[in-house]
Amino acid sequence: MRVRALFFFSILIYMVPTATTQEPVKPSLAPKIVTATRQVTLFTGLEKQVLEGIQKKDESSLKQLLADDFEIWTPNGDPIALEDWLPVVLGKKYSLKSFRINQMSVRDFEDTVVVKFMRSQKAAFQGKDDSGEYFVVDVWRKAGDSWKLSDRYVSKIRAAALPSKPAGKE
C-alpha cells in the first residue's frame, strides 16, 4: 500500500511542473457571428421606415408609424411634439441624405418596447451640416396589430469626420 502511495505521489510530483508550463489555450480566430433576434429584425425595419419617411418627405407613411402623442427629446431642450417636429423634418429646412442603423437592442415589456441603437447620418438642417453619429432610444407602443413610435430620445455622439482643409501654411 505504501509502495502504491509513494508511486502515485512521485507521478503527481512529476506531472505538476509539466502541467503548469503548458501554454494557455488560444481562442479560435473565427469571428463570432451574431444573429439578430426576431424583435431586432422587426424594429430595425420599423426604424428604417421612419427614417425613409423623413428622407422621402412622406407624411402619410410617417403618420402611420408615429403615435398622436409622439415627442422627441434631446439633451439640450424641451420635448418637441409631433405637430411641431413633423413640419420641420418634412419641410425644406431639413434634408436626410443617408443613414445607417447599427448596434440595436430591444427590450420587450409586452405592449411597450424600448429600442436602443446607434444612427449614423449625412444630413443638413437650415443649411448647416447635421451629419454625425447619434445614440437613439425609441419607445414603441402596441396599437392593435401594429406598433407606434411614441417617444424618441436622441443625443449626438460626435460630428461626422470631415477632411481638414489645408490653411495654406503647411
N, C-alpha and C positions, 0 to 999 in steps of 0.2 A: 504494500500500500504506500509506504514511504517512497519507494522507487518510482511509482507512478506519479505521485505528487511532485517529486523532485524533477522528473522528466517533463511533466506539464509546466511546471514553473520555469524551467530552463527554456522551453519553447516559447513561452509567453515573454520572457525577457528578450529573447532573440527577435521576436516579431514587433515589439513596441518601437524600436528605432526605425524599422522599415516602414511601419505604418505612419509615423509622423513625418517622414521625408517624402512622402508621395505628394505630387502636385495636385492642387485643387482641380476639381472638375470644371472645365471651361464651358460656358454656356454655348448653346448652338448659335451659329452665325445666321441661321434662317430668321428673317424678320417675323415678328408676331403679327398675325393677321387679325384685325379687329373687325368683327361683323356687326353691322348696325342692327339694333333691335327693331321690331315691328313699329314701335312708337317713334323711334328716331327717324325711321323712313317716312312715316306718316307726317310728322311735324316738320321735317325738312321740306317735304312737298308743299305743305301749307305756308311755311315761311317764304319759300321761293315764289309762291303765288302772290303773296303780299308784296314782295319786292318787285316782281314783274309787273304787278298792277301799278305801282308807283312809277316804274320805268316807262311803261307804255301809256301812262296817264289815263288808266282805265277805271273810272269812278264806279261803274256798276260792279265790276269784279271785286274791288276793294270793299264796297259796302256789304257784299255777301260774306266777306271774311271778318269784318270788324263789328264788334258789339256797338249798340247805340250809345252806351256809356263809356266807350273807348277813351283812354287817356294815355298820353305819352309823358314819361317822367325823365328828366335829366338832372345831373348833379347840381347844376347852377341856375335852377329856376323853378317856377311853379309848374304844376302839371298843365299840359296843353290838351284841351278837349277835342273830340273828333271834329266838331264844326269849325274849329279854328285851325286844326292841323291839315285837314283834307284840302282846303283851297290852296294852301302853301305848296304841298307836295304835288298837287295836280296842276298848279299854275306854272308860269314861265320863270318864277324865281328859283325853282329847284329842278335840277337835272341829275338823275341817277344814270350814269353811263354804263357801269358794270358793277357786279358784286360777286362775292364768294362767301359761302357759309361753311364753317368747319368747327370742330370740337364741340359738337352738340351733345347735350344730355337732356333727358326728360324725366321728370318726377310726376308720377300719377297719383292724384288724390281723388279718384273716382270721377266726379263731374267737373273737376278742375285739374289742369295740367300746367306745370311750370317748366318752361323750356329755356335752357341757357345755351348760348353759343357765341362764337366769335364771327364777326362780319367784317370782311374787307371790301372796300368800295372805292370806286372812282366816281366823284360827284362834284357838283358845284351848287352853291347857294348864294343868291344875289350877286352873281358874277365872281364870287370868291371860291377858291378850291376848298372842297369839303371832303377830300379823299382821305383815307386812312383806315385804321382798324378800330372796331367798336366792340365792346362787350355788351351783349343784349340779354335781358331776361324778359321773357314774354309769359303772360298768364292767359291761358286759353280756357274757356268755359264751354261745357257741352250745351248745345241748344237744339233739342230734338235729336236728329240723326247727324247733325253737323257740329263743327267747332267754331267758336267766335273768339277772336282776339280781343280781350277786354283791357289789358294793361301792358304797356311796353316801358321797360326801364332800360335806358341806353346811355352808355358812357364811352367817350372817345378815349382809346388807349394811347394811340400815337398817330401822328400825321403820316401821310404817305412819304416815303423816302424819295425826294426829288434830287436829280443830279445837280451838284453845285455848279454855278456858273463862275468861270474864272474872272477875277477882278481886274485883270489886265496887268497886274504887278508880278505875276508869277513867271 
